Amino acid sequence: MAGDGGRPSEDRSGGEQRDRRGGPASRGLITPRVRRPAVTGQPARAALRAALSDWRRHAVAVALVAGAFAVAELLAAPTARYGAYLVAFAVWMAWFVLTAVEWLRRADF
């Protein structure tokens, strides 16, 4: 059996053929293993509503963006405003990704 390249070996007792790992021989058929996610039973729209109902995530995002623009206005430099725009974009992307992950975790597709 060693070095047979994964070919099925014939069972001498007349039973079914086995591959080298001990499972039934596939006879050339590909049988993919399907991983099923945990089903929450929540439709997509209800899951989206639930994901968007996290007001703390929204409040933190707004506070970070407002703080960045407040600092930029205090510094009154063009680079500070550019930095505030970069912070606002990064916060928006983080908010979007966290909300999308939460939605996908809750939704039942």
Secondary structure by P-SEA (a helix, b strand, c coil): ccccccccccccccccccccccccccccbbbbbbbbcccccccaaaaaaaaacaaaaaaaaaaaaaaaaaaaaaaccaaaaaaaaaaaaaaaaaaaaaaaaaaaaaccc
